[in-house]
Amino acid sequence: MDYIIAIGRAHSSFDFRLWLQVRKGILGRDPKDANMEQFVEPNISSLLDEVLDAAIALTGAQMGNIQLLDRGKLKIVTHRGFSAQFLKFFAEVEKGHAACGEASRRRAQIVVEDVTWHPIFMGTQALEEVLAAGVRAVQSTPIIESNGGLIGVLSTHFRQPHRPDLCQLRLLDLLARGAAAAIERDAAKTKLAVKDRHFEMVSNSLATPIAQCSRDLKYVFVNKAFADFIGLSAATIEGRSMMQVLGQKAFDTIRPHVDRVLAGESLECEANIDFPRIGMRHMQVKYVPYFETNIVRDWFMRMTDITRAAAQ
């Protein structure tokens, strides 16, 4: 039951991987006994490998695989103990085909205690293939995302007729849920990374200096126009504090505006700003907060040099 509680509370792939290590006996039973510094966020491929290893270990299976749904078909992404012929035959599986396909069709756990007499396999080519691979029993657990959509299937296979007990089946379901959560997070991160690249490309095509800053007043991103205006490379600016880049005088000038945007206000101001490399400039600056769960996480600034216009 300790395992069920641990995985039920796993809200990130970091926590989920820690649970897997505990389950496989690499750590003590209590995650608090672990040295947390040795763990890093795994990529999704290595995490699925660990999910499969844990599933095989907790059911006492001899073989297993994880399939992910790709254009309507289940495709094997990680496996243990199978021949090349088995992997070729089950490389792509449609809904309703074999135990994994039936699990994907029903969105429910499928247990085949003996493949030789179960209706799913009787009279099919799949039966010949699993027997040739030494498989006599299989369980398949669907991996379902939070909105109910199918992500894939986790299956473990046995060389003798076998039925996992209820506790094992429950743990397999929890493993599948944890895997689904990790896959969804990975997909969200990938989508965000693509959006960030698009934002960078668009921003760098603009002639207006734009910067993204954090709550702790560091530059997260600057476009090419901003870097050129300040007189430093983007690589030099990003990650450094505003005071380091702008200097004390310039930073003190805009600090009241920064405090307002951190409080959640969008504003546009004009100010004479004494930059360390280009001197005094009359600037029009737009500040826009970026909210995450009702808290300003980052904020953006767009600068326009209106020195000549102000002098006229």
C-alpha positions, 0 to 999 in steps of 0.5 A, spaced: 500 500 500 505 504 501 507 504 493 500 506 491 500 512 496 507 514 493 505 513 486 498 517 487 501 523 490 506 523 484 505 530 481 511 530 476 515 525 472 521 527 477 516 524 483 514 518 478 521 516 477 523 516 484 517 512 485 519 507 480 526 507 483 523 505 490 519 500 487 525 496 483 528 496 490 534 501 488 532 505 494 529 504 501 521 503 501 521 510 504 522 516 498 524 520 504 530 516 505 533 517 498 538 522 496 534 527 492 540 530 488 542 524 484 535 524 481 534 528 474 528 529 470 528 523 465 526 524 458 520 520 456 524 514 453 528 513 459 522 513 463 518 509 459 523 504 460 523 504 467 515 504 467 516 497 463 521 494 468 517 496 474 511 493 471 515 486 469 518 486 476 511 487 480 507 482 476 513 477 475 513 477 468 518 474 463 516 479 457 513 486 456 512 492 452 509 499 451 506 501 445 503 508 443 498 510 439 500 513 432 495 515 427 490 510 429 495 504 430 499 502 436 506 502 435 512 498 440 516 504 443 520 499 448 520 492 449 523 486 453 524 479 452 521 478 445 524 475 438 525 479 432 519 475 429 514 477 434 516 485 434 515 485 426 508 482 427 506 486 432 510 492 430 503 496 428 496 493 432 489 496 430 484 496 435 481 489 437 487 486 435 490 481 440 490 483 448 493 490 447 488 492 441 482 490 445 485 494 451 485 500 447 478 499 444 475 498 450 479 503 454 480 497 460 485 492 462 485 486 459 487 479 462 488 473 458 490 467 463 491 462 457 492 465 450 490 458 447 483 458 449 481 465 450 476 468 445 481 474 443 486 469 440 483 463 438 483 462 430 488 468 429 495 469 426 496 472 433 495 466 437 501 462 433 505 468 434 505 469 441 506 461 442 512 461 438 515 467 442 513 463 448 507 467 451 502 463 454 498 469 458 498 476 457 495 482 461 494 489 457 493 496 461 491 502 457 495 508 458 489 514 458 490 521 458 487 526 463 481 528 458 480 520 456 484 520 450 488 513 449 495 514 449 498 507 449 498 500 452 502 497 457 503 489 457 506 484 460 507 477 458 508 470 461 511 463 459 506 460 463 498 460 464 497 466 469 493 471 472 496 477 476 492 478 482 488 484 484 493 488 487 498 487 482 493 489 477 491 496 481 499 497 481 499 496 473 493 501 472 497 506 477 503 505 473 499 507 466 496 513 469 503 515 472 506 514 465 500 518 462 501 524 466 509 524 464 507 523 457 502 529 457 507 533 461 513 531 455 508 533 450 506 540 453 513 542 454 515 540 447 509 544 444 511 550 449 518 549 446 516 550 439 512 556 441 518 559 444 522 558 438 516 561 434 516 567 438 524 568 438 524 568 430 518 573 430 521 577 435 528 577 432 525 579 425 522 586 429 526 592 429 523 594 435 527 592 442 523 587 446 525 583 452 522 578 457 524 579 464 523 574 470 520 576 477 527 576 480 529 582 475 533 578 470 533 577 463 530 571 460 530 573 453 532 579 448 531 580 441 536 582 436 534 589 436 534 590 444 541 587 444 543 591 438 540 597 442 544 596 448 550 594 445 551 587 448 550 580 445 543 577 447 547 571 450 551 576 454 544 579 456 540 573 458 540 570 465 543 577 467 540 582 472 537 588 469 542 592 474 548 588 471 546 590 464 543 597 464 547 600 470 545 603 477 542 609 474 538 606 468 535 601 473 533 606 478 530 610 473 525 605 470 524 601 477 518 604 479 515 602 472 517 595 474 514 595 480 508 597 477 508 591 472 510 586 477 504 588 481 500 586 475 499 593 471 500 594 464 503 601 462 506 605 457 511 610 460 516 616 457 523 617 461 530 619 460 534 613 461 542 614 462 544 607 458 552 605 460 554 604 453 550 609 449 548 615 454 542 619 455 536 617 451 529 619 451 525 612 451 518 610 450 517 603 454 511 599 454 510 594 460 506 588 460 505 582 465 505 575 464 500 571 469 500 564 471 495 562 476 493 569 477 501 571 479 505 575 475 511 570 473 514 574 467 513 580 464 515 584 457 518 590 455 518 594 448 522 600 448 522 605 442 527 611 442 524 617 441 530 622 443 529 626 436 522 626 436 522 629 443 527 634 442 523 637 436 
